[in-house]
């Protein structure tokens, strides 16, 4: 298996598609890969409150922190924030009935978790805080790695105007106007389903900060906005050529299940970087449209020294078309790939002449039982 580090610690692994099938969400009606589902954890909050920090008390001695499980870059860059007790004043309650003062103990935070954004969260500021009750009845953050989301003055004013009609997606989107908040909020919204998010994120796909571009495109892909597809492909191909490494947003190509993505994803599996091709193939496997077949056959002839794409394309096609029978194992396919590809080309030519037929032509080998 070959892996590449992408952005904030995400990795994409290349191995046969059968190992990746569950991750692609094929059997779950286009559900998000697990690593992106955390973005929607906000929906699990028992309470959402708009708060201002009134007091912060560090709970760890300055020179005796336990760095176990902490990203080493944060240690080297002295970006660690101590675990602490945060005393907040509740300015407004979006969900739940909390009022007055609130004290919450938060875990040690690092800029790493905030997409490397420099946020002075131990100083006065206004934040959106998503909370749930633990078994002991205490309030704890829904997501301990991103507990405090900075809110702009505009969003505070709008929330006050809306009163009980205020809702957290609107508050977060209003805060995108603030450059300090933008990077964190887009990063936090990457896995959240709401059409408004895609429209707002589109404004930042050409932002000067690559982290903001990445998150904006992932927000759009999560919400099935096909305007992101060509931009993701271009960014990945360009970055791969210049730097030999990819971009985090390339994973967005694996999130599509909308039919209007097909014409943009089909050509993406031929002639682009491996990361573009494999992620686009995830979505095409999920959608399973017959217009993808000639592109998959072309991908089988890809000049790939590790044989990743040819076999993935071969296996994807067999899963899309059960009449072809179960796919052969990787080694067996590679040993007879020229013959297999030629047979599939014959089958596809025959299908085009008889589009309603569901069986193989006589020149095809019978499917294995």
N, C-alpha and C positions, 0 to 999 in steps of 0.2 A: 504494500500500500504506500502510495506517495502522498505526502501532505504539504500544504503551503499555508503559512500563517497569513491571515487576512485581517488587517485593521485591529480591532480591539479583541484580540485573542481568539477570534473565530478561526476554525480550520475546516477545510474541505478535504475529504479523503477520496481517493480514486481507487476503486476496486470494482469487481463485477457488479452489474446492476442488481442482481438478486440480493446482494447485501445491502443495497441502498433503497430497495423498493419501499420498505416501510417508511423510511425517512422522507421519501418523496411525497408521501401523503396520498398515494394512489388509492389505497383502500379506505381512505377516510374522507372522500369527497372534496379533496383539495384543502385539507387542514394544513396549518402551518407546521413547518419543522419545529421540533421541540425547542430549539435554541431561540426561536423567535416568539414562541408563545408567551414568554415572560413579559413581553410588551403589553399584553392584554391582562396581566395580573391586576391592573388597576381596577378592573371590573369586579374583582373579588373583595373590594374594601367594604368593611362594615361602617366606616366613617371617612369622609373626605372633608378636610377643613382648611381654610385659608388662615395662616398664622403668621405672626411676627415673633421673632426670637427676642426674648426679654433677658435670658440668662443662660450661659453655657458653663458647665462645670466638668473639667477633664477628670475622668475616673482612673486613668492610668498614670503612674509616675513617669515623668518625661524620659527617663533613661532606662526603663525596664519594661518596654513594650514587648509583647509576644508577637513576633513577625511571622509565625507559622501560617501558611495559607495565604500570605500577602504577596501580591505581584512584586517581583524583585525590582522592577523598574521604579516602582513607587518608593521603595526603600532607598535606592541609589539617588533618586532625585529629591529625596526628603519631602515627598508629597503626602506622607502619612498624616492623617488627622487622628487625634486620640479618640478612643471611645469616650462618650460623655453623656451627661444628663442635660437635656435641653428643656428649658422652661419657656413655653410659648404662651402668648395671648391669642385667643381665637378671635379673629376679625369677622369671620363668616363661616357658617356651616353649609356645605354643599350637599353632603349626604350624612344622615344621622341627626342626633340632637345634642351634640356636645356644645357647651358654652363656657365662657369665662377663661380660666387658666388650665393649662395642660402641661404635664411633665412627662417626657418620653425619654427613655434611655435608648440611645442609638449605638450601633456597633461602630468599630473603627472604620472611618471612611477614607478613601483615597481618590485622588484626581483620576486615577485609572478607570474607576467605575463610572466617572462622569465623562467618558470619552475624551479624557485628557483636558477637559475644560478647567480653567482656574477659577474655582468658586469659593469665596471666603465664607463658608457656611457657618463658621463660629462667630460671625459678626452680625450686627443687626441687618435684617432683611425680611422680606415677605415671601412666604413659600406656600406651596400646596402640599399637604401632607396626607398620604393615604394610609389608613390605619385598619387593623383588625384586632379582635380580642384573642389573647392566648388562653390556654386552658385555666390559668389562674385568674382570668378576668382582667388582666392588664392590657393596656393599649400598646401595640407594637406595630412597626411599619410593615406594610404588605410586602415590599421589596427592600430588604435591608441594605442592598448595595446602592440603591438610588432612592433614599427615603425622602429627600427634600428637593422639590422642584421649584426653582426661582421664578417669581412672578413679576411681571412688569407693572408699572404704575397704571398704564392704560387698562390692563386686564382687571386690576383692583377696582378702578372706577366703574368699569362695565359691570363687574360682579355686584357692586353696590347698587347700581341702577336696576339690575335684574332681580335682586333680592332672592326670593325663594325659587325663581325661575332660572337662576344661574346653574350651569352644569360644567363639569371639570374639563371636558374637551374644548368647549368654547373659551374657557379661561386660559388654557394652555396655548391655544392657537392665537389668541390675542397677544400673548407674551412673545410670539415669534418676532415681533418688531424689535425687541431688545436684543442686541448682538450677544450680550453675556448669557441671556437665557436661551437663545436660539439653539446653540449647539447641544445643550443638555436636553431640551424638550424634544427636538427632532429625534435624537438618539433614543429617548424614552418612548417615543411614539412609534418606533419602527415596526412593532408587531401588533399595533392596535387597528382594528377594523372600523373605519368611519370615513365616508366619502369626502367629508370636509377636509380631512387630513391630507388626502392626495392633492386636492386643489391648492391648499396652502403650501404644501411641500414643493409643488411644481415651481414656485417662485424662486427656489433656492438651488435648483439643479446645476446652476452655473456659478455658485458662490465661490469666492476666492479661497475659502477654506475647504480642503478635500474632505475633512470629516463631516462637514455640513452637507456637502454634495452627496456623499455616501448615504447618510441617514435620510436625506430627502428622497433619494431614489428608492431606497428600501421602503420608505413609507408609501410611496406610490405603487410599488410592486405588491406590497401586502394588500393594498386596496384595489388591485387588478387594473390599475391605470396603465394602459399600454404605451403611453407617451414616454415611459421610463426605459423601455426595452432598448431602443437604438442607442440611447445615451449610455446605458450600462455597458453595452457591447463595445462602444467606442472607447469608453474610459478604461475598460479592462484590457482591450487590445493595445491601446497606446501605452498604458502603464507597464504591461508585460514586456513590450519591446524596449522601452526606455530603462526600466529598473529591474526587470527580471522577476518581478513580484506583482501580485494582483491587487485588486481593490475589494473592500468588504462588500460593496453593493452588488457584486457579481452574483451573490447568492440569491438576489431578488429574481433572477431569471428562473429559478426553480419553484417559484411561488404561484405561477399563473395556472388558472384553470378556466379562464374565460375564452370562448371560441375566437374572439377577435384578436387574440394574441397569436394565433396559429400562423398567419402569413408573415409575422415578424420573427417568430421562433424557428420556423422550418429552415430558413437559410442560415440561421445562427449555428447549426450543428455541423456545418461544413466550412472549412477554411478559416476558422477563428481560433483563439487560444483554447487550450484544453478546458479551462475553467468556464468559459462561455459555452462551449459545446456540451459539457456534462451537465451543467445546470439547466440549459435550455432543454436538454433531453429529458430531464426529470419532468418538466411541465408537459412536454409533448407526450410522454408516456401516460401521464395522468389524463390528458384530454383525449388521446387515442383517436385521432382523426385520420382518415385514409390519405389525405393530402400530404401527410408526413412520410408516407412509405417511400417514395423515390429519394427523399433526402436521407432517410435512414440507410437505404441501400448504398447511396453515395458515401455515407460516413463509414460504411464497412470497408471501403477501399482507401481509407485515410492512411497516409504514410505516418504511422505511429510506432516508434521503436519499442514502446512498452505495451503495445497492443490493447490499450485501454479503450479507445474509442471504437475500433472495429467490433470488438466483442460486445461492448455495451449497446451499440446500435443493433447488432444481430439479436441480442437477447430482448431488447425493447420491442423489436418488430414481432418476435414470436409471442410475446405477452399481449401485444395489441391485437394479434390475429390468431386466435386459438386454433383455427383450422390448419395452421402450419405445424401443429404439434409442439411438444415441449422442445426448448432449445437444447442443443448439445452442450456438453461441458466446454469450458474455455479452451483447454488444451486440445480437445478433439476438433473444435472449430478451427483453431489456429493451424492445426496440421492439415486441414482440408479447406481452408478459407476460400481459395479460388473457386473450387468446385461448388461450395455452398453459395457463394455470391452469384455465380452463374445460374444456379438453379432458382434462386430467388428472383433474379432478373427475368427469367423465363416465366416464372409464376406471375410476376407483376404485369408483364406484357399480356399474358393470357387474361388476367383480371380486367385490364383496361378494355379488352375486346368483349368480355362477358362480365360486366360490373356486378351483376346480381348473383353470380356463382359463388358458392362458399366452399368449394373443394379445390384440390390441387390439380394441375394438368398432369397428363400421363408421364411427362418427363420428370416430374418431381418424385423424389424418393418417398415412400410411405412414411407417415409419422410413426415414431416409436410408441409402443403401447404405454 
